[in-house]
């Protein structure tokens, strides 16, 4: 695996790859890699000639600065995992490779930077107004900002994202369409621990006690999947809210059942084309999200 820390050097290298007519698959990550990330690399290896993975803890997508400070950074272990996964190229830039001083200053002033829109008026409509968008102000703008920058550096043919961040996938698909970026977004299934917990870099921050309790999150989603044919949407939502009401360890930020295209709450299972149950839970040390496709 070749490692690049400089955007310029990576671009030069990829240009030679492109002139060799090879297809580039790209998996952007924030590091602290686990089998969920490895599954993106594996999917990219199947569909593309050259696989690039990036590790960059993107400050502009964090609305909570303590979450950014505490975000796990495990570059050496990540490199080893990527080598064993068969990744060809790792891009691990320092912050000034990605952001100018002006852009970082805007972030410091909590101002939303729209320069990544490249003069267009990219509008996510309702996609970034609900769930994660509603609870993490500026989060999706930061995600779109960094992903658009990374796409312009790597120029992949296909980019691989996990369904674990289900709403993020919709926002990125919308961004790619509106900016007319010539690449395909490939969605990869959620990879879970043996007890059902969705793998996440933030799981390493859970205390032993919390780790035991968090199986309730995926367990709730699995129950909803079993029950949805017999209960209306509103009853299921109420049931989940009640389940977390007096939980001393976890606070439910939201539970919703949404259409997979519009990301808006569905009225009824009968009239919906698709349904995804999404959940966000806050524990003392960390905030976790998960989801399950019902149909
Ligand atoms: P992150 O490093 O958390 O920003 O995630 C980088 C990419 O890995 C995103 O596309 C995530 O959706 C994906 N990812 C994270 N966790 C999982 C998982 N458990 N299963 C599948 N993909 C995942």
Boltz pocket constraint, residues with backbone or C-beta under 6 A from the ligand:
constraints:
  - pocket:
      binder: B
      contacts: [[A, 28], [A, 29], [A, 30], [A, 31], [A, 35], [A, 36], [A, 37], [A, 39], [A, 40], [A, 160], [A, 161], [A, 162], [A, 163], [A, 164], [A, 165], [A, 188], [A, 189], [A, 190], [A, 191], [A, 192], [A, 198], [A, 199], [A, 200], [A, 201]]
      max_distance: 6.0
